[in-house]
Amino acid sequence: MTSAAIICDTGALLDYLVATAPDHRSFREAIDSARARYVPGLVLAEVDYFLRAEREAMRALISDLRRGAFLYAAPTEGQLARAMDIDAAYPASGRCGSPTAARST
């Protein structure tokens, strides 16, 4: 375990959870070595969406959250408002979205 705490994003969690992901082992090592592993609330929703065909992996993540291996980081109302401001600033790109904007706050 390192002294670093990390904020997990969607891609990292997907590679961590899905054993067939090309970088699965690397993400396992990096995330498992962190002192604390935070999962933002909007990222959790996004991971759930992407794992709709991998329910065992999603159940494993929820189990890890419940036992404290990962820490759930619920967004504050202020962060959600700021995320919507950022999202509104990029309406035509379709690339931002609430989870990305929330991580930018």
DSSP file (Angstrom, degrees, kcal/mol; ACC not computed):
  #  RESIDUE AA STRUCTURE BP1 BP2  ACC     N-H-->O    O-->H-N    N-H-->O    O-->H-N    TCO  KAPPA ALPHA  PHI   PSI    X-CA   Y-CA   Z-CA
    1    1 A M              0   0    0      0, 0.0    33,-0.2     0, 0.0    32,-0.1   0.000 360.0 360.0 360.0 136.6    0.0    0.0    0.0
    2    2 A T        -     0   0    0     31,-5.4     0, 0.0     2,-0.2     0, 0.0  -0.409 360.0-115.0 -95.5 177.1    1.3    3.5   -0.9
    3    3 A S  S    S+     0   0    0     -2,-0.1     2,-0.2    31,-0.1    31,-0.1   0.529  83.8 104.7 -88.3  -5.9    0.6    6.7    0.9
    4    4 A A        -     0   0    0     29,-0.2    31,-3.0    31,-0.1    32,-0.7  -0.507  58.0-152.3 -79.3 141.9   -1.3    8.1   -2.1
    5    5 A A  E     -a   36   0A   0     30,-0.2     2,-0.3    -2,-0.2    32,-0.2  -0.858  17.7-156.8-103.4 148.0   -5.1    8.3   -2.1
    6    6 A I  E     -a   37   0A   0     30,-2.7    32,-3.0    -2,-0.4     2,-0.6  -0.928  18.9-140.1-128.6 152.5   -6.8    8.2   -5.5
    7    7 A I  E     -a   38   0A   0     -2,-0.3     2,-0.3    30,-0.2    32,-0.2  -0.957  31.5-138.5-105.3 116.3  -10.0    9.3   -7.1
    8    8 A C        -     0   0    0     30,-3.1     2,-0.2    -2,-0.6    35,-0.1  -0.571  15.1-157.6 -80.2 133.1  -11.2    6.5   -9.4
    9    9 A D     >  -     0   0    0     -2,-0.3     4,-2.3    30,-0.1     5,-0.2  -0.576  33.5 -97.6-101.7 174.2  -12.6    7.4  -12.8
   10   10 A T  H  > S+     0   0    0      1,-0.2     4,-2.6    -2,-0.2     5,-0.2   0.918 119.7  48.5 -58.6 -50.5  -14.9    5.3  -14.9
   11   11 A G  H  > S+     0   0    0      1,-0.2     4,-2.4     2,-0.2    -1,-0.2   0.899 111.7  49.8 -60.0 -42.7  -12.3    3.9  -17.2
   12   12 A A  H  > S+     0   0    0      1,-0.2     4,-2.2     2,-0.2    -1,-0.2   0.919 112.2  47.6 -63.3 -43.5  -10.0    2.9  -14.4
   13   13 A L  H  X S+     0   0    0     -4,-2.3     4,-2.6     2,-0.2     5,-0.2   0.894 110.3  52.2 -66.3 -38.8  -12.7    1.2  -12.5
   14   14 A L  H  X S+     0   0    0     -4,-2.6     4,-2.3    -5,-0.2    -2,-0.2   0.938 112.7  44.5 -62.8 -45.1  -13.9   -0.7  -15.6
   15   15 A D  H  < S+     0   0    0     -4,-2.4    -1,-0.2     1,-0.2    -2,-0.2   0.864 114.2  51.3 -66.1 -34.4  -10.4   -2.0  -16.3
   16   16 A Y  H  < S+     0   0    0     -4,-2.2    -2,-0.2    -5,-0.2    -1,-0.2   0.897 117.2  37.9 -65.5 -41.9  -10.0   -2.8  -12.6
   17   17 A L  H  < S+     0   0    0     -4,-2.6     2,-0.8    -5,-0.1    -2,-0.2   0.800 101.9  72.1 -85.9 -31.2  -13.2   -4.8  -12.5
   18   18 A V    ><  -     0   0    0     -4,-2.3     3,-2.1    -5,-0.2     6,-0.1  -0.779  63.6-159.3 -96.8 110.2  -13.3   -6.6  -15.8
   19   19 A A  T 3  S+     0   0    0     -2,-0.8    -1,-0.2     1,-0.3     6,-0.2   0.735  89.8  57.6 -61.0 -24.8  -10.7   -9.4  -15.9
   20   20 A T  T 3  S+     0   0    0      4,-0.1    -1,-0.3     3,-0.1    -5,-0.1   0.499  77.8 116.1 -86.3  -2.9  -10.7   -9.5  -19.7
   21   21 A A  S X  S-     0   0    0     -3,-2.1     3,-1.9    -6,-0.2     4,-0.3  -0.431  74.3-125.0 -65.2 139.0   -9.7   -5.8  -20.0
   22   22 A P  T 3  S+     0   0    0      0, 0.0     3,-0.2     0, 0.0     4,-0.1   0.831 109.6  37.0 -55.4 -35.3   -6.3   -5.4  -21.6
   23   23 A D  T 3> S+     0   0    0      1,-0.2     4,-2.4     2,-0.1     5,-0.3   0.119  80.6 120.2-104.5  20.7   -4.9   -3.4  -18.7
   24   24 A H  H <> S+     0   0    0     -3,-1.9     4,-2.6     1,-0.2     5,-0.2   0.912  75.1  47.1 -52.7 -51.6   -6.7   -5.2  -15.9
   25   25 A R  H  > S+     0   0    0     -4,-0.3     4,-2.4    -3,-0.2    -1,-0.2   0.901 112.0  50.2 -61.4 -42.5   -3.6   -6.3  -14.0
   26   26 A S  H  > S+     0   0    0      1,-0.2     4,-2.4     2,-0.2    -1,-0.2   0.911 113.2  45.6 -63.2 -42.9   -2.0   -2.9  -14.2
   27   27 A F  H  X S+     0   0    0     -4,-2.4     4,-2.7     2,-0.2     5,-0.4   0.876 110.6  54.3 -70.0 -35.9   -5.1   -1.2  -12.8
   28   28 A R  H  X S+     0   0    0     -4,-2.6     4,-2.6    -5,-0.3     5,-0.2   0.947 111.6  44.7 -58.8 -48.5   -5.5   -3.8  -10.1
   29   29 A E  H  X S+     0   0    0     -4,-2.4     4,-1.3     2,-0.2    -2,-0.2   0.923 116.2  45.7 -63.6 -45.1   -2.0   -3.2   -8.9
   30   30 A A  H  < S+     0   0    0     -4,-2.4     4,-0.4     2,-0.2    -2,-0.2   0.937 118.8  39.8 -66.5 -46.9   -2.3    0.6   -9.0
   31   31 A I  H >< S+     0   0    0     -4,-2.7     3,-1.3     1,-0.2    -2,-0.2   0.912 114.3  52.3 -72.2 -41.5   -5.7    0.8   -7.4
   32   32 A D  H 3< S+     0   0    0     -4,-2.6    -1,-0.2    -5,-0.4    -2,-0.2   0.770 105.9  56.4 -65.5 -24.4   -5.0   -1.9   -4.8
   33   33 A S  T 3< S+     0   0    0     -4,-1.3   -31,-5.4    -5,-0.2    -1,-0.3   0.573  85.0 106.1 -84.9  -7.2   -1.8   -0.2   -3.7
   34   34 A A  S <  S-     0   0    0     -3,-1.3   -29,-0.2    -4,-0.4     3,-0.1  -0.429  70.8-136.0 -75.0 146.5   -3.5    3.1   -2.9
   35   35 A R  S    S+     0   0    0    -31,-3.0     2,-0.3     1,-0.2   -30,-0.2   0.891  92.1  10.8 -64.9 -41.4   -4.0    4.2    0.7
   36   36 A A  E     -a    5   0A   0    -32,-0.7   -30,-2.7     2,-0.0     2,-0.5  -0.995  66.6-155.7-141.5 143.6   -7.6    5.3    0.0
   37   37 A R  E     -a    6   0A   0     -2,-0.3    34,-3.7    32,-0.3     2,-0.4  -0.944  12.7-163.9-125.7 107.8   -9.8    4.7   -3.1
   38   38 A Y  E     -ab   7  71A   0    -32,-3.0   -30,-3.1    -2,-0.5    34,-0.2  -0.755   5.6-164.3 -96.1 136.8  -12.6    7.2   -3.7
   39   39 A V  E     - b   0  72A   0     32,-3.1    34,-2.6    -2,-0.4   -30,-0.1  -0.945  19.1-137.8-118.6 107.3  -15.5    6.6   -6.1
   40   40 A P  E  >  - b   0  73A   0      0, 0.0     4,-2.3     0, 0.0     3,-0.3  -0.340  19.9-119.6 -62.5 145.1  -17.4    9.7   -7.0
   41   41 A G  H  > S+     0   0    0     32,-2.4     4,-1.8     1,-0.2     5,-0.1   0.871 112.4  48.4 -55.3 -43.7  -21.2    9.2   -7.0
   42   42 A L  H  > S+     0   0    0     31,-0.3     4,-1.8     1,-0.2    -1,-0.2   0.833 109.7  53.5 -70.3 -29.9  -21.6   10.1  -10.7
   43   43 A V  H  > S+     0   0    0     -3,-0.3     4,-3.0     2,-0.2     5,-0.2   0.898 105.0  55.3 -66.7 -40.3  -18.8    7.8  -11.6
   44   44 A L  H  X S+     0   0    0     -4,-2.3     4,-2.4     1,-0.2    -2,-0.2   0.916 108.2  48.2 -58.9 -42.7  -20.5    5.0   -9.8
   45   45 A A  H  X S+     0   0    0     -4,-1.8     4,-1.9     2,-0.2    -1,-0.2   0.900 112.2  49.0 -64.2 -40.0  -23.6    5.6  -11.9
   46   46 A E  H  X S+     0   0    0     -4,-1.8     4,-2.3     2,-0.2    -2,-0.2   0.905 110.5  50.1 -66.6 -42.0  -21.6    5.6  -15.1
   47   47 A V  H  X S+     0   0    0     -4,-3.0     4,-2.0     1,-0.2    -2,-0.2   0.913 108.3  53.7 -61.8 -42.9  -19.8    2.4  -14.1
   48   48 A D  H  < S+     0   0    0     -4,-2.4    -1,-0.2    -5,-0.2    -2,-0.2   0.908 108.5  50.0 -58.0 -42.4  -23.1    0.8  -13.4
   49   49 A Y  H >< S+     0   0    0     -4,-1.9     3,-1.4     1,-0.2    -2,-0.2   0.946 112.4  45.5 -61.2 -49.6  -24.3    1.7  -16.9
   50   50 A F  H 3< S+     0   0    0     -4,-2.3     3,-0.4     1,-0.3    -1,-0.2   0.760 112.3  52.5 -69.1 -23.8  -21.2    0.3  -18.6
   51   51 A L  T ><  +     0   0    0     -4,-2.0     3,-1.8     1,-0.2     7,-0.3   0.126  69.0 118.1 -97.1  21.4  -21.3   -2.9  -16.6
   52   52 A R  T <  S+     0   0    0     -3,-1.4     3,-0.3     1,-0.3    -1,-0.2   0.756  84.9  40.6 -61.7 -22.2  -25.0   -3.7  -17.4
   53   53 A A  T 3  S+     0   0    0     -3,-0.4    -1,-0.3     1,-0.2     3,-0.1   0.380 113.2  57.4-100.3   1.9  -23.8   -6.9  -19.1
   54   54 A E    X>  +     0   0    0     -3,-1.8     4,-1.7     1,-0.1     3,-0.6  -0.482  60.2 155.3-127.5  58.8  -21.2   -7.6  -16.3
   55   55 A R  H 3> S+     0   0    0     -3,-0.3     4,-2.8     1,-0.3     5,-0.2   0.805  70.0  60.3 -63.9 -30.4  -23.4   -7.7  -13.2
   56   56 A E  H 3> S+     0   0    0      1,-0.2     4,-1.9     2,-0.2    -1,-0.3   0.911 105.7  48.5 -62.5 -40.2  -21.0   -9.8  -11.2
   57   57 A A  H <> S+     0   0    0     -3,-0.6     4,-1.9     2,-0.2    -2,-0.2   0.899 111.9  49.0 -65.7 -40.6  -18.3   -7.1  -11.6
   58   58 A M  H  X S+     0   0    0     -4,-1.7     4,-2.4    -7,-0.3     5,-0.2   0.912 109.6  51.4 -67.0 -40.8  -20.8   -4.4  -10.5
   59   59 A R  H  X S+     0   0    0     -4,-2.8     4,-2.4     1,-0.2    -1,-0.2   0.880 107.8  53.7 -61.9 -36.5  -21.9   -6.5   -7.5
   60   60 A A  H  X S+     0   0    0     -4,-1.9     4,-2.3    -5,-0.2    -1,-0.2   0.908 108.7  48.8 -64.2 -41.4  -18.2   -6.9   -6.5
   61   61 A L  H  X S+     0   0    0     -4,-1.9     4,-2.5     2,-0.2    -2,-0.2   0.932 111.6  48.3 -64.8 -44.7  -17.7   -3.1   -6.6
   62   62 A I  H  X S+     0   0    0     -4,-2.4     4,-2.7     1,-0.2    -1,-0.2   0.901 111.0  51.5 -62.6 -39.5  -20.7   -2.5   -4.4
   63   63 A S  H  X S+     0   0    0     -4,-2.4     4,-1.8     2,-0.2    -1,-0.2   0.916 109.8  49.5 -61.5 -42.9  -19.5   -5.2   -2.0
   64   64 A D  H  X>S+     0   0    0     -4,-2.3     5,-2.1     1,-0.2     6,-1.1   0.886 111.5  49.4 -64.0 -38.8  -16.1   -3.5   -1.9
   65   65 A L  H ><5S+     0   0    0     -4,-2.5     3,-1.0     4,-0.2    -2,-0.2   0.926 109.7  51.3 -64.1 -44.1  -17.8   -0.1   -1.2
   66   66 A R  H 3<5S+     0   0    0     -4,-2.7    -2,-0.2     1,-0.3    -1,-0.2   0.836 111.8  46.3 -64.9 -32.3  -20.0   -1.6    1.5
   67   67 A R  H 3<5S-     0   0    0     -4,-1.8    -1,-0.3    -5,-0.2    -2,-0.2   0.478 118.4-109.2 -91.4  -0.8  -17.0   -3.1    3.3
   68   68 A G  T <<5S+     0   0    0     -3,-1.0    -3,-0.2    -4,-0.5    -2,-0.1   0.526  83.8 122.7  91.9   6.0  -14.9    0.1    3.0
   69   69 A A  S   <S+     0   0    0     -5,-2.1     2,-0.3    -6,-0.2   -32,-0.3   0.821  85.5  29.5 -69.5 -29.1  -12.3   -1.0    0.5
   70   70 A F  S    S-     0   0    0     -6,-1.1     2,-0.5    -9,-0.1    -2,-0.3  -0.932  85.0-133.5-123.0 151.3  -13.5    1.9   -1.7
   71   71 A L  E     -b   38   0A   0    -34,-3.7   -32,-3.1    -2,-0.3     2,-0.4  -0.929  15.5-134.1-110.8 124.9  -14.9    5.2   -0.3
   72   72 A Y  E     -b   39   0A   0     -2,-0.5     2,-0.7   -34,-0.2   -34,-0.1  -0.613  15.6-161.8 -77.4 128.8  -18.1    6.6   -1.8
   73   73 A A  E     -b   40   0A   0    -34,-2.6   -32,-2.4    -2,-0.4   -31,-0.3  -0.837   7.1-159.5-116.0  92.3  -17.8   10.3   -2.5
   74   74 A A        -     0   0    0     -2,-0.7     2,-0.2   -34,-0.2    -2,-0.0  -0.457  23.8-113.9 -69.1 139.5  -21.3   11.7   -3.0
   75   75 A P        -     0   0    0      0, 0.0     2,-0.1     0, 0.0    -1,-0.1  -0.480  26.3-126.8 -73.5 145.4  -21.3   15.0   -4.8
   76   76 A T     >  -     0   0    0     -2,-0.2     4,-2.2     1,-0.1     5,-0.2  -0.427  25.7-108.2 -80.9 165.1  -22.4   18.1   -2.9
   77   77 A E  H  > S+     0   0    0      1,-0.2     4,-2.3     2,-0.2     5,-0.2   0.884 122.1  53.8 -60.8 -37.2  -25.2   20.3   -4.3
   78   78 A G  H  > S+     0   0    0      2,-0.2     4,-2.4     1,-0.2    -1,-0.2   0.897 107.6  49.2 -64.2 -40.9  -22.6   22.9   -5.1
   79   79 A Q  H  > S+     0   0    0      2,-0.2     4,-2.5     1,-0.2    -2,-0.2   0.893 110.9  50.4 -65.9 -39.4  -20.5   20.4   -7.1
   80   80 A L  H  X S+     0   0    0     -4,-2.2     4,-2.1     2,-0.2    -2,-0.2   0.911 111.0  48.8 -64.8 -41.6  -23.6   19.3   -9.0
   81   81 A A  H  X S+     0   0    0     -4,-2.3     4,-1.8     2,-0.2    -2,-0.2   0.925 112.9  47.6 -63.3 -44.1  -24.5   23.0   -9.8
   82   82 A R  H  X S+     0   0    0     -4,-2.4     4,-2.5     1,-0.2    -2,-0.2   0.892 108.9  54.8 -64.1 -39.4  -20.9   23.6  -11.0
   83   83 A A  H  X S+     0   0    0     -4,-2.5     4,-2.8     1,-0.2    -1,-0.2   0.902 107.9  49.3 -60.5 -41.0  -21.0   20.5  -13.1
   84   84 A M  H  X S+     0   0    0     -4,-2.1     4,-2.4     2,-0.2    -1,-0.2   0.856 108.8  53.0 -68.1 -34.1  -24.1   21.7  -14.8
   85   85 A D  H  X S+     0   0    0     -4,-1.8     4,-1.2     2,-0.2    -2,-0.2   0.926 112.3  44.6 -63.5 -44.7  -22.4   25.1  -15.4
   86   86 A I  H  X S+     0   0    0     -4,-2.5     4,-0.5     1,-0.2     3,-0.4   0.923 113.0  51.1 -65.1 -44.2  -19.5   23.3  -17.0
   87   87 A D  H >< S+     0   0    0     -4,-2.8     3,-1.2     1,-0.2    -2,-0.2   0.898 108.5  52.0 -59.8 -41.8  -21.8   21.0  -19.0
   88   88 A A  H 3< S+     0   0    0     -4,-2.4    -1,-0.2     1,-0.3    -2,-0.2   0.776 100.5  63.1 -67.2 -26.2  -23.8   24.0  -20.3
   89   89 A A  H 3< S+     0   0    0     -4,-1.2    -1,-0.3    -3,-0.4    -2,-0.2   0.664 109.5  40.2 -72.7 -15.1  -20.5   25.7  -21.5
   90   90 A Y  S <X S+     0   0    0     -3,-1.2     4,-0.9    -4,-0.5     6,-0.4  -0.386  70.6 143.7-128.2  54.8  -20.0   22.8  -23.9
   91   91 A P  T  4 S+     0   0    0      0, 0.0     3,-0.1     0, 0.0    -1,-0.1   0.841  70.8  46.7 -68.6 -34.0  -23.4   22.1  -25.4
   92   92 A A  T  4 S+     0   0    0      1,-0.2    -2,-0.1    -3,-0.1    -3,-0.0   0.750 101.5  63.8 -82.6 -22.9  -22.5   21.3  -28.9
   93   93 A S  T  4 S-     0   0    0     -3,-0.3    -1,-0.2     1,-0.1    -3,-0.0   0.853  76.1-157.8 -73.3 -32.9  -19.6   18.9  -28.2
   94   94 A G     <  +     0   0    0     -4,-0.9    -1,-0.1    -7,-0.2    -2,-0.1   0.635  66.5 103.3  65.6  11.1  -21.6   16.2  -26.5
   95   95 A R        +     0   0    0     -5,-0.3    -1,-0.1    -8,-0.1     5,-0.0   0.594  64.6  60.1-101.6 -14.0  -18.3   15.2  -24.9
   96   96 A C     >  +     0   0    0     -6,-0.4     4,-0.6    -9,-0.1     5,-0.1   0.967  65.3 166.5 -84.9 -78.8  -18.6   16.6  -21.4
   97   97 A G  H  >  -     0   0    0      3,-0.2     4,-2.5     1,-0.1     5,-0.2   0.169  55.2 -75.0  77.0 158.9  -21.6   15.1  -19.5
   98   98 A S  H  > S+     0   0    0      1,-0.2     4,-3.0     2,-0.2     5,-0.2   0.886 126.5  51.8 -61.3 -45.3  -22.3   15.4  -15.8
   99   99 A P  H  > S+     0   0    0      0, 0.0     4,-1.6     0, 0.0    -1,-0.2   0.924 114.5  43.8 -60.8 -42.1  -19.7   12.8  -14.5
  100  100 A T  H  X S+     0   0    0     -4,-0.6     4,-0.7     2,-0.2    -2,-0.2   0.927 115.8  47.6 -66.1 -44.5  -16.9   14.5  -16.4
  101  101 A A  H >< S+     0   0    0     -4,-2.5     3,-0.9     1,-0.2     4,-0.4   0.892 108.6  54.8 -63.6 -39.5  -18.0   17.9  -15.4
  102  102 A A  H >< S+     0   0    0     -4,-3.0     3,-1.1     1,-0.3    -1,-0.2   0.861 104.6  53.5 -63.7 -35.5  -18.4   16.9  -11.8
  103  103 A R  H 3< S+     0   0    0     -4,-1.6    -1,-0.3     1,-0.2    -2,-0.2   0.685 103.9  59.0 -71.6 -16.2  -14.8   15.6  -11.7
  104  104 A S  T <<        0   0    0     -3,-0.9    -1,-0.2    -4,-0.7    -2,-0.2   0.535 360.0 360.0 -87.8  -7.1  -13.7   19.1  -13.0
  105  105 A T    <         0   0    0     -3,-1.1    -1,-0.2    -4,-0.4    -2,-0.1   0.479 360.0 360.0 -86.2 360.0  -15.2   20.9  -10.0
